[in-house]
Amino acid sequence: MTSLARRRLAIGTLLLVSIAAGTVSDRPRVDPPIVLGGYRVLAADFHVHPAIVSSAAVTPWDLVIDAQRQGLDAIAITPHNKVFPAPIGRWFSRSVGGPTVLVGEEVRAAGFHIIAVGIEQTVSPRQTAAAAIEDIHRQGGVAIAAHPVAEYWPAFDAAAMAALDGSEVMHPGALSAEGVRADFEAFYRRGRLTAIGSSDYHGLGRLGMCRTYVFATDTSAAAILDALRAGRTVVYGVDGRVYGDPALISLAAGDARLRTRAAEPAAPADAGALVWLSRITGTLGLAAAALL
């Protein structure tokens, strides 16, 4: 066996051990489906980061398992300025019957951050916001302004605002700072944008703590993207605030399950031996694969 073959075998073994340990160590939360107005109402988080090299050590399959634990029907895995390893998370979730995983990217430029959802190739941050949105749309994706505090507003000129699909109106930053919340709301009111709630999860805090309820025709990625383009979302904020399509807000008001699930995500799982085995072997395997 050649040196390269031995390295590949070692990487494959690490990844298989990680996936097996992560799967065995947890059991997902199962919530009954919600159907309102003929739509399947999906709990989604469109701003989720794998932490491949960090103290959090959150692998793509960690994200899938945690999304199940938090009662999420869909997530977008959005690494910074790349799409790897989002397709791995999508493959794993399909293999275990997990939530719908959309491949995404957080396009992090000097003057703006945009979440690209439903893409397959990296969108360069070395361009204007309008050009980045055009690249996202060219791939059939949806463009969402990420945590749009006032300092990012100048990048979103008339052309960018006309093309932008959605905006994060709820985000962990809005929970702790009234000024940040005011910025998010003001940006959201600038145009006819789809309301988005996201956790911006990096391994700390809770996946899905701020979530989007998507009113989709089914659970497929295509149906979710169509709903986002059409603005069929509801997002619960603080102090009784609700954002999204007015008709759907009224429809959702008759079902207490949505607000209850949004307010009470599951607690993080205890980091037992199998969990740490999954995280460590997964991190080592992915890092080695990237280097190889």
C-alpha positions as CSV (number, residue, x, y, z in Angstrom):
1,M,0.0,0.0,0.0
2,T,1.4,3.4,-0.9
3,S,1.8,6.3,1.5
4,L,-1.1,8.2,-0.1
5,A,-3.4,5.2,0.2
6,R,-2.5,4.7,3.9
7,R,-3.3,8.4,4.5
8,R,-6.6,8.1,2.8
9,L,-7.5,4.9,4.7
10,A,-6.6,6.7,8.0
11,I,-8.8,9.7,7.1
12,G,-11.7,7.4,6.1
13,T,-11.4,5.5,9.3
14,L,-11.4,8.7,11.4
15,L,-14.5,10.0,9.6
16,L,-16.4,6.7,9.9
17,V,-15.6,6.4,13.6
18,S,-16.8,10.0,14.1
19,I,-20.1,9.5,12.2
20,A,-20.8,6.2,14.0
21,A,-20.0,7.6,17.5
22,G,-22.1,10.7,16.9
23,T,-25.1,8.7,15.6
24,V,-25.1,6.3,18.5
25,S,-24.6,8.9,21.1
26,D,-27.8,10.8,20.5
27,R,-31.5,10.3,19.9
28,P,-33.3,13.0,18.0
29,R,-36.3,15.0,19.2
30,V,-39.4,14.2,17.2
31,D,-42.2,16.8,16.9
32,P,-45.4,16.1,15.1
33,P,-45.6,18.0,11.8
34,I,-47.6,21.2,11.7
35,V,-49.9,22.0,8.7
36,L,-51.6,25.3,8.4
37,G,-53.5,26.8,5.5
38,G,-52.5,23.9,3.3
39,Y,-48.8,24.6,4.0
40,R,-46.3,22.4,5.8
41,V,-44.8,24.7,8.5
42,L,-41.1,24.0,8.8
43,A,-38.9,25.2,11.6
44,A,-35.6,26.3,10.0
45,D,-32.3,27.9,10.8
46,F,-30.5,29.3,7.8
47,H,-27.3,30.5,9.4
48,V,-25.4,27.6,10.9
49,H,-21.6,27.2,10.9
50,P,-19.5,24.1,11.2
51,A,-16.5,24.7,13.4
52,I,-13.9,22.4,11.9
53,V,-10.9,23.9,13.6
54,S,-12.0,25.5,16.9
55,S,-12.5,24.6,20.6
56,A,-16.2,23.9,19.7
57,A,-15.2,21.2,17.1
58,V,-18.6,21.0,15.5
59,T,-18.7,18.7,12.5
60,P,-21.3,18.7,9.8
61,W,-23.0,15.6,11.3
62,D,-22.9,17.3,14.8
63,L,-25.0,20.0,13.2
64,V,-27.5,17.5,11.7
65,I,-27.9,15.7,15.0
66,D,-28.3,18.9,17.0
67,A,-30.8,20.2,14.5
68,Q,-32.9,17.1,15.1
69,R,-32.5,17.5,18.8
70,Q,-33.8,21.1,18.5
71,G,-36.8,20.1,16.5
72,L,-35.6,21.8,13.3
73,D,-37.0,20.6,10.0
74,A,-34.3,22.3,7.9
75,I,-31.0,24.0,8.2
76,A,-28.6,25.8,5.9
77,I,-24.9,25.0,6.6
78,T,-23.1,28.2,5.9
79,P,-19.3,28.2,6.2
80,H,-17.4,31.5,5.9
81,N,-16.5,32.2,2.2
82,K,-16.7,28.6,1.1
83,V,-19.3,25.8,0.8
84,F,-17.1,22.9,2.1
85,P,-18.2,21.0,4.2
86,A,-21.9,21.8,3.8
87,P,-22.4,19.0,1.2
88,I,-21.1,16.5,3.7
89,G,-23.8,17.5,6.1
90,R,-26.4,17.2,3.4
91,W,-25.2,13.7,2.5
92,F,-25.2,12.6,6.2
93,S,-28.7,14.0,6.9
94,R,-30.1,12.2,3.8
95,S,-28.4,9.0,5.0
96,V,-30.0,9.1,8.5
97,G,-33.3,10.6,7.5
98,G,-32.5,13.9,9.2
99,P,-33.7,17.5,8.4
100,T,-33.5,19.0,5.0
101,V,-29.9,20.5,4.7
102,L,-29.3,23.3,2.2
103,V,-25.8,24.0,1.1
104,G,-24.9,27.6,1.8
105,E,-22.2,30.1,2.5
106,E,-21.8,33.2,4.6
107,V,-20.3,35.7,2.1
108,R,-18.1,37.8,4.4
109,A,-16.9,40.9,2.7
110,A,-15.3,44.0,4.2
111,G,-18.5,46.0,4.1
112,F,-21.3,43.4,4.2
113,H,-22.2,39.8,5.1
114,I,-24.7,37.9,3.0
115,I,-26.1,34.4,3.6
116,A,-26.3,32.4,0.4
117,V,-28.7,29.5,0.7
118,G,-29.2,26.8,-2.0
119,I,-25.9,27.2,-3.8
120,E,-23.3,24.6,-4.9
121,Q,-20.3,26.8,-5.6
122,T,-18.5,29.4,-3.6
123,V,-19.5,33.0,-4.1
124,S,-16.6,35.4,-3.9
125,P,-16.6,38.2,-1.3
126,R,-14.3,40.3,-3.5
127,Q,-17.2,42.1,-5.2
128,T,-20.1,44.4,-4.5
129,A,-23.1,43.2,-2.6
130,A,-25.3,43.5,-5.7
131,A,-22.8,41.4,-7.7
132,A,-22.6,38.8,-4.9
133,I,-26.4,38.5,-4.9
134,E,-26.4,38.1,-8.7
135,D,-24.0,35.2,-8.3
136,I,-26.2,33.6,-5.7
137,H,-29.3,33.9,-8.0
138,R,-27.3,32.6,-10.9
139,Q,-27.0,29.3,-8.9
140,G,-30.6,29.3,-8.1
141,G,-30.0,30.4,-4.5
142,V,-31.5,32.9,-2.1
143,A,-29.6,35.9,-0.7
144,I,-30.2,36.9,2.9
145,A,-28.6,39.9,4.6
146,A,-26.8,38.6,7.7
147,H,-27.0,40.5,11.0
148,P,-27.5,43.8,9.1
149,V,-26.3,46.4,11.7
150,A,-26.0,50.0,10.5
151,E,-22.3,49.8,9.5
152,Y,-23.3,47.3,6.7
153,W,-26.0,49.4,5.3
154,P,-23.9,51.5,2.8
155,A,-23.0,48.3,0.9
156,F,-26.7,47.7,0.2
157,D,-27.3,50.3,-2.5
158,A,-30.5,50.5,-4.6
159,A,-29.4,47.7,-6.9
160,A,-28.5,45.4,-4.0
161,M,-31.8,46.1,-2.1
162,A,-33.8,45.5,-5.3
163,A,-32.3,42.0,-5.6
164,L,-32.0,41.0,-2.0
165,D,-34.4,38.2,-1.0
166,G,-34.5,38.4,2.8
167,S,-33.0,39.8,6.0
168,E,-32.2,38.5,9.4
169,V,-34.6,40.4,11.6
170,M,-34.0,38.1,14.6
171,H,-30.5,37.0,15.6
172,P,-28.9,36.4,19.0
173,G,-27.4,39.9,18.8
174,A,-30.9,41.3,18.9
175,L,-31.7,39.5,22.2
176,S,-29.0,41.3,24.2
177,A,-28.8,44.8,22.6
178,E,-31.8,47.0,21.9
179,G,-29.8,49.1,19.5
180,V,-28.8,46.1,17.4
181,R,-32.5,45.0,17.4
182,A,-33.5,48.4,16.2
183,D,-30.9,48.2,13.3
184,F,-32.2,44.8,12.2
185,E,-35.8,46.0,12.2
186,A,-35.0,49.3,10.4
187,F,-33.1,47.4,7.7
188,Y,-35.9,44.9,7.3
189,R,-38.4,47.7,6.8
190,R,-36.3,49.2,3.9
191,G,-37.8,46.8,1.3
192,R,-40.1,43.9,0.8
193,L,-37.8,41.4,2.4
194,T,-38.5,37.9,3.6
195,A,-38.3,37.8,7.4
196,I,-35.6,35.5,8.7
197,G,-34.6,34.4,12.1
198,S,-31.2,32.7,12.5
199,S,-29.0,31.5,15.3
200,D,-25.6,32.3,13.6
201,Y,-24.5,29.1,15.4
202,H,-20.7,28.5,15.8
203,G,-20.8,25.7,18.4
204,L,-21.7,27.9,21.4
205,G,-25.2,28.9,22.4
206,R,-28.1,27.0,20.9
207,L,-28.8,25.9,17.4
208,G,-32.2,27.2,16.4
209,M,-32.5,29.7,19.3
210,C,-33.7,32.2,16.7
211,R,-35.6,30.4,14.0
212,T,-37.7,30.9,10.8
213,Y,-41.0,29.2,10.3
214,V,-41.3,28.5,6.6
215,F,-44.7,27.9,5.0
216,A,-43.7,25.4,2.2
217,T,-45.6,23.1,0.0
218,D,-43.3,20.2,1.1
219,T,-40.1,19.5,3.0
220,S,-37.8,19.6,-0.1
221,A,-35.0,22.1,-0.6
222,A,-36.7,23.4,-3.7
223,A,-40.0,24.0,-1.9
224,I,-38.1,25.8,0.9
225,L,-36.3,28.1,-1.5
226,D,-39.6,28.9,-3.3
227,A,-41.2,29.8,0.0
228,L,-38.3,32.1,0.9
229,R,-38.5,33.8,-2.5
230,A,-42.3,34.3,-2.0
231,G,-41.9,35.7,1.5
232,R,-43.8,32.9,3.2
233,T,-42.2,33.1,6.6
234,V,-43.1,34.0,10.2
235,V,-40.5,34.9,12.8
236,Y,-41.1,35.5,16.5
237,G,-39.1,38.3,18.2
238,V,-39.0,39.7,21.6
239,D,-41.7,41.7,23.5
240,G,-44.4,40.0,21.5
241,R,-43.1,41.2,18.1
242,V,-43.8,39.0,15.1
243,Y,-42.4,39.5,11.6
244,G,-43.3,38.1,8.2
245,D,-46.3,37.7,5.9
246,P,-49.3,39.4,7.6
247,A,-51.7,36.7,6.5
248,L,-49.5,33.9,7.7
249,I,-48.9,35.7,11.0
250,S,-52.7,35.7,11.6
251,L,-52.8,32.1,10.6
252,A,-50.0,31.1,12.9
253,A,-51.6,33.0,15.8
254,G,-54.2,30.3,16.0
255,D,-51.6,27.6,16.8
256,A,-49.7,28.1,20.0
257,R,-47.2,25.3,19.1
258,L,-45.2,27.7,16.9
259,R,-44.5,30.3,19.5
260,T,-43.9,27.7,22.2
261,R,-41.4,25.8,20.1
262,A,-39.6,29.0,19.2
263,A,-39.2,30.0,22.8
264,E,-38.2,26.7,24.3
265,P,-35.5,25.0,22.3
266,A,-34.0,21.8,23.8
267,A,-31.1,22.0,26.1
268,P,-27.7,21.1,24.6
269,A,-26.8,17.4,25.0
270,D,-24.3,16.4,27.6
271,A,-20.8,16.0,26.1
272,G,-20.3,12.3,27.0
273,A,-17.4,10.1,25.9
274,L,-19.0,9.1,22.5
275,V,-19.8,12.8,21.8
276,W,-16.2,13.8,22.4
277,L,-15.0,10.8,20.3
278,S,-17.2,11.9,17.4
279,R,-16.0,15.5,17.7
280,I,-12.3,14.8,18.0
281,T,-12.1,12.1,15.3
282,G,-14.3,14.2,13.0
283,T,-12.2,17.3,13.4
284,L,-9.0,15.4,12.8
285,G,-10.4,13.6,9.8
286,L,-11.8,16.7,8.1
287,A,-8.6,18.7,8.8
288,A,-6.5,15.9,7.3
289,A,-8.8,15.6,4.3
290,A,-8.5,19.4,3.6
291,L,-4.7,19.3,3.9
292,L,-4.5,16.2,1.7
